[in-house]
Amino acid sequence: MPSDSPYSDDLRSFIADCLVKDETKRANYVTLLESKFIRSVDVEKEAINLADFFVRILGTDIDQ
């Protein structure tokens, strides 16, 4: 992502770490989970946002 994109440095760094082609040089899941981007996420708030998103997309009756 270009440095002038509207995304944070932490997100751009996280994405760059995920997209390293050489798997021996790519960040593993432990490193990714310890990244500034992941540590900055409010998990409880985002879980609620994700649930609301699915309800809006799928409708109120998710069991169908």
N, CA, C and O of each residue as an XYZ file, in Angstrom:
256
protein
N       0.839     -1.175      0.000
C       0.000      0.000      0.000
C       0.888      1.244      0.000
O       1.894      1.296      0.708
N       0.520      2.217     -0.777
C       1.314      3.444     -0.799
C       1.263      4.166      0.549
O       0.279      4.066      1.282
N       2.323      4.883      0.859
C       2.390      5.577      2.146
C       1.374      6.712      2.260
O       1.078      7.164      3.366
N       0.838      7.175      1.131
C      -0.163      8.242      1.192
C      -1.594      7.696      1.223
O      -2.550      8.460      1.091
N      -1.745      6.387      1.396
C      -3.079      5.795      1.476
C      -3.722      6.175      2.809
O      -3.021      6.561      3.744
N      -5.045      6.071      2.903
C      -5.726      6.488      4.135
C      -5.580      5.489      5.290
O      -6.197      5.662      6.340
N      -4.780      4.467      5.100
C      -4.639      3.424      6.113
C      -3.445      3.705      7.022
O      -2.472      4.342      6.617
N      -3.539      3.223      8.239
C      -2.481      3.480      9.225
C      -1.187      2.758      8.851
O      -1.187      1.781      8.103
N      -0.093      3.270      9.394
C       1.207      2.614      9.211
C       1.166      1.196      9.765
O       1.760      0.282      9.193
N       0.459      1.015     10.885
C       0.374     -0.311     11.501
C      -0.335     -1.309     10.584
O       0.096     -2.457     10.468
N      -1.421     -0.879      9.931
C      -2.126     -1.770      9.006
C      -1.259     -2.068      7.792
O      -1.173     -3.218      7.360
N      -0.616     -1.049      7.238
C       0.237     -1.273      6.070
C       1.373     -2.234      6.403
O       1.723     -3.087      5.586
N       1.942     -2.104      7.580
C       3.015     -3.001      8.006
C       2.493     -4.431      8.165
O       3.154     -5.385      7.755
N       1.309     -4.573      8.760
C       0.692     -5.891      8.945
C       0.456     -6.571      7.593
O       0.791     -7.742      7.414
N      -0.120     -5.831      6.652
C      -0.390     -6.376      5.315
C       0.915     -6.763      4.631
O       1.003     -7.831      4.026
N       1.915     -5.918      4.720
C       3.216     -6.225      4.107
C       3.806     -7.499      4.705
O       4.359     -8.326      3.979
N       3.692     -7.662      6.023
C       4.197     -8.877      6.677
C       3.459    -10.124      6.191
O       4.061    -11.189      6.058
N       2.171     -9.995      5.930
C       1.361    -11.132      5.459
C       1.678    -11.509      4.015
O       1.538    -12.671      3.634
N       2.101    -10.544      3.215
C       2.246    -10.758      1.776
C       3.667    -11.058      1.315
O       3.941    -11.032      0.115
N       4.560    -11.339      2.232
C       5.921    -11.710      1.847
C       5.845    -13.038      1.099
O       5.342    -14.022      1.642
N       6.337    -13.080     -0.141
C       6.218    -14.283     -0.973
C       7.007    -15.465     -0.431
O       6.519    -16.595     -0.453
N       8.203    -15.224      0.047
C       9.048    -16.303      0.565
C       8.526    -16.716      1.936
O       8.659    -15.975      2.911
N       7.934    -17.899      2.001
C       7.306    -18.324      3.257
C       8.296    -18.460      4.407
O       7.901    -18.383      5.570
N       9.563    -18.660      4.103
C      10.551    -18.756      5.181
C      10.849    -17.386      5.791
O      11.350    -17.296      6.912
N      10.538    -16.319      5.049
C      10.759    -14.957      5.540
C       9.465    -14.292      6.006
O       9.495    -13.234      6.635
N       8.325    -14.922      5.693
C       7.017    -14.366      6.051
C       6.786    -14.486      7.559
O       7.198    -15.465      8.181
N       6.135    -13.498      8.131
C       5.830    -13.512      9.566
C       4.913    -14.692      9.893
O       3.984    -14.998      9.145
N       5.187    -15.344     11.014
C       4.305    -16.434     11.440
C       3.143    -15.863     12.253
O       3.097    -14.663     12.526
N       2.217    -16.725     12.632
C       1.014    -16.243     13.306
C       1.317    -15.601     14.655
O       0.622    -14.670     15.062
N       2.329    -16.074     15.346
C       2.680    -15.483     16.641
C       3.134    -14.038     16.444
O       2.707    -13.139     17.170
N       3.990    -13.828     15.471
C       4.472    -12.478     15.173
C       3.319    -11.581     14.745
O       3.235    -10.428     15.168
N       2.433    -12.107     13.908
C       1.292    -11.310     13.447
C       0.364    -10.952     14.602
O      -0.125     -9.824     14.678
N       0.120    -11.897     15.497
C      -0.752    -11.621     16.640
C      -0.150    -10.591     17.595
O      -0.878     -9.929     18.336
N       1.161    -10.456     17.579
C       1.837     -9.492     18.447
C       2.048     -8.139     17.767
O       2.619     -7.225     18.360
N       1.587     -8.015     16.525
C       1.792     -6.763     15.788
C       1.001     -5.614     16.421
O      -0.001     -5.833     17.101
N       1.470     -4.395     16.185
C       0.779     -3.209     16.712
C      -0.650     -3.136     16.196
O      -1.560     -2.749     16.928
N      -0.849     -3.510     14.931
C      -2.190     -3.436     14.347
C      -3.159     -4.347     15.090
O      -4.239     -3.901     15.479
N      -2.804     -5.595     15.293
C      -3.695     -6.541     15.974
C      -3.890     -6.134     17.433
O      -5.005     -6.213     17.949
N      -2.840     -5.708     18.091
C      -2.958     -5.308     19.499
C      -3.818     -4.060     19.673
O      -4.321     -3.806     20.768
N      -3.990     -3.286     18.617
C      -4.794     -2.063     18.716
C      -6.290     -2.318     18.556
O      -7.093     -1.413     18.778
N      -6.675     -3.525     18.177
C      -8.080     -3.840     17.918
C      -8.803     -4.127     19.232
O      -8.318     -4.896     20.062
N      -9.953     -3.507     19.410
C     -10.820     -3.786     20.552
C     -11.678     -4.992     20.159
O     -12.695     -4.844     19.482
N     -11.263     -6.170     20.584
C     -11.870     -7.423     20.127
C     -13.359     -7.484     20.444
O     -14.149     -7.887     19.591
N     -13.755     -7.098     21.634
C     -15.174     -7.165     22.000
C     -16.012     -6.228     21.137
O     -17.085     -6.608     20.668
N     -15.537     -5.024     20.927
C     -16.264     -4.062     20.095
C     -16.351     -4.558     18.658
O     -17.411     -4.479     18.038
N     -15.249     -5.067     18.126
C     -15.237     -5.527     16.740
C     -16.089     -6.778     16.552
O     -16.661     -6.968     15.478
N     -16.187     -7.630     17.558
C     -17.053     -8.812     17.470
C     -18.506     -8.377     17.333
O     -19.266     -8.960     16.560
N     -18.884     -7.356     18.082
C     -20.247     -6.829     17.987
C     -20.465     -6.213     16.613
O     -21.509     -6.429     15.999
N     -19.488     -5.446     16.120
C     -19.602     -4.853     14.785
C     -19.736     -5.923     13.715
O     -20.513     -5.762     12.774
N     -18.990     -7.011     13.847
C     -19.057     -8.096     12.873
C     -20.420     -8.775     12.920
O     -20.996     -9.090     11.879
N     -20.935     -8.999     14.125
C     -22.259     -9.606     14.262
C     -23.317     -8.713     13.624
O     -24.190     -9.205     12.909
N     -23.251     -7.417     13.873
C     -24.199     -6.474     13.264
C     -24.094     -6.492     11.740
O     -25.106     -6.433     11.042
N     -22.876     -6.574     11.233
C     -22.656     -6.635      9.792
C     -23.361     -7.853      9.191
O     -24.054     -7.734      8.181
N     -23.184     -9.030      9.816
C     -23.813    -10.240      9.292
C     -25.329    -10.171      9.367
O     -26.012    -10.643      8.458
N     -25.860     -9.601     10.418
C     -27.310     -9.455     10.523
C     -27.820     -8.559      9.401
O     -28.844     -8.860      8.787
N     -27.117     -7.463      9.126
C     -27.540     -6.570      8.039
C     -27.458     -7.264      6.686
O     -28.351     -7.108      5.852
N     -26.400     -8.024      6.464
C     -26.202     -8.677      5.170
C     -27.138     -9.865      4.995
O     -27.747    -10.029      3.937
N     -27.253    -10.683      6.017
C     -28.021    -11.919      5.911
C     -29.471    -11.765      6.328
O     -30.273    -12.667      6.085
N     -29.823    -10.678      6.934
C     -31.165    -10.493      7.455
C     -31.217    -10.905      8.913
O     -30.238    -11.416      9.459
N     -32.344    -10.686      9.532
C     -32.445    -10.960     10.966
C     -32.543    -12.441     11.274
O     -32.226    -12.853     12.390
N     -32.969    -13.249     10.325
C     -33.094    -14.692     10.561
C     -31.905    -15.398      9.923
O     -31.968    -15.811      8.765
N     -30.832    -15.533     10.676
C     -29.596    -16.124     10.164
C     -29.725    -17.632      9.957
O     -28.953    -18.208      9.191
N     -30.678    -18.284     10.618
C     -30.800    -19.746     10.550
C     -31.335    -20.250      9.214
O     -31.322    -21.459      8.983
N     -31.793    -19.395      8.347
C     -32.357    -19.868      7.073
C     -31.304    -20.377      6.145
O     -31.615    -20.809      5.035
